[in-house]
Amino acid sequence: MPNRRSRASGAEIAVLALLTGWATFPLVLLLLRAAQLHAIFTGADGLIGADGVLGADQLQYLAWARDAGSHVLASDLFTFAPSGHVYLEPLFLVSGLLGRLGLSLSLAYLLWKPVAILALLIAAVVWSRRFFADGVAARAAAVTLALFLCTPLASLYSWTQAGGGPFRFSLYLLGDELLAAGKLWGYLPSALGLALVPVALLAVERAIDPGAFGPAIHRARAIGDHRGAWLTAVLASLAAAWLHPWQGITLIVIYVGLAVWRRLGGALLLGLAAVGAALPLGYYYVLSHGDPAWQLASHYEVIPRLPALVLLAGLGPPLLLAALGLRRPGREVAEQVLVLWPVAVIVTYFANDAFAAHALQGLSFPLAILIVRGGLRLRLPVLVGGLAVAVLTLPGLAFNARKMVRTATGSHVQYVLPRSDARALAWINARRPPGGVLAPTPFASLVPYRTGKAVWVGHGYWSRDYAARARRVDRLFEGHMAPASARAFVRATGAGTVISDCAHPASLGRTLAPLLAVSFRFGCARVYVLAAPGRSARR
């Protein structure tokens, strides 16, 4: 007879529908916008990007996927500097291989979205069921908060435009990092890595204390579950750290804390799980110290640590609410984890120099349990509890939805690519002229994944001196350089091809004529192939 607890409740099905709608909302908007403009959807659907370049991160993912499909190990295509094929990432590799088989590369990446939706929902459901086995309303509230918690002050400041710009943006960023469902907008590896953390922690508990999940029906089954829990804990820890290194650090801190708290009880399992999480971290450490591109990216603080006032304003209210749900942990692994997880997030935040705010991802899971438990302790009526959950989730979701609507109704080339631009990129992809490509920003962020060619500048932390280089490139394509200076600049970059998109329709043909081997026009886009230095240019 099936276990009734294993069946999805109506509330959980409703959350799945909400999560699916939230995850696909940007796709619907962007596909409609592309159809309206008779343009091509690029596959990017994330709001945050390097140096404010919207969608740049997803375009980097697609560039990695394309390179991995050809070489297994991906290189950095956002620089002309030598970059080795050193990066192995499972999601990008599978997407790249599907691209090699003929599937659209953007579609191959987006196929991970339904996987990430189910993974996040299942993680939130099993996590909440561990603490609220019988209370359907409490479980539904915990699942909702785990997935959609967005600190209230971040929403308030964003909506009202209160406070200074830097403070408001930092607070928005904190709320965005805390919003687990937000990773379904473009950042699918992060979503999957986050979902694996509660899986790893529950597997650790099952392995250390099988009795916490009820009596075993049969001894052989109990032994099998125990062994499976060990393997699950190690593999989930490894995969979480590989997909999102910040989660790996958080897990290791939790495992160390558990070992100390339990006086080395279960130390072997905890050590193995920690080693599983540490292996990808060691790999990333080698990359950041051995490869020039990774060394640049790991030390370039596009997103520095958030100011202390932002942390206090953004995390203070949810942490105070969560404190109401604390109880004496005793010997229960899950209760110990509830205390250790927020502490581990803080340790991870201050242990990282690059993108420290990413450590906040996943914090909503322990906070959700503690906040709901605090509400139960206060014996809040169901209606009041529901209103509290709404205040903690809906304003942030509404603001992000409005932000996405405003973004999608624009004509950002990172999301919707004019067909003339696509034809120009397709020509470079098919003809493969020698050398790298010089292109204006932000259009340059599309060149690597659409052509497989490197660009001189294109991504905020994978292109060296991005801001300065972007200014010089844009001066060239806006026609603000004297002809002699323009030619000297183009030669100095080492580019073999220059491409101008429809946002920069002015012709560079006359300016670059002494350097050109051939040029082509594709509607409002142009491609200029340069003669090799020392060879006669086209006359």
Buried (B, 14 or more C-beta within 10 A) or exposed (E): EEEEEEEEBEBBEBBBEBBBEBBBBBBEBBBEBBEEEEBBBBBBBBBBBBBEBBBBBBBBBBBBBBBBBBEEBBBBBBBBBEBBBBBBBEBBBBBBBBBBEEBEBBEBBBBBBEBBBBBBBBBBBBBBBBBBEEBEBBBBBBBBBBBBBBBBBBBBBBEEEEBEEEBBBBBBBBBBBBBBBBBBBBBBBBBBBBBBBBBBBBBBBBBBBBEBBEEBEEEEEBEEBBEEBBEBBBBBBBBBBBBBBBBBBBBBBBBBBBBEBBEEBBBEBBBBBBBBBBBBBEBBBEBBEEBBBBEBBBEBEBBEBBEEEBBEBBBEBBBEBBEBBBEEBEEBBBBBBBBBBBBBBBBBBEBBEBBBBBBBBBBBBBBBBBBBBBBBEEEBEEEEBBEBBEEBBEBBBBBBBEBBEEBBEEEBBBBBBBBBBBBBBBBBEEEEBEBBBBBBBBBBBBBBBBBBBBBBBBBBBBBBEBEEBBEBBBBBBEEEBEEEEBBEBBEEBBBBBBBBBBBBEEBBEEBBBBBBBEBBBBBBBBBBBBBEEEEEBEE
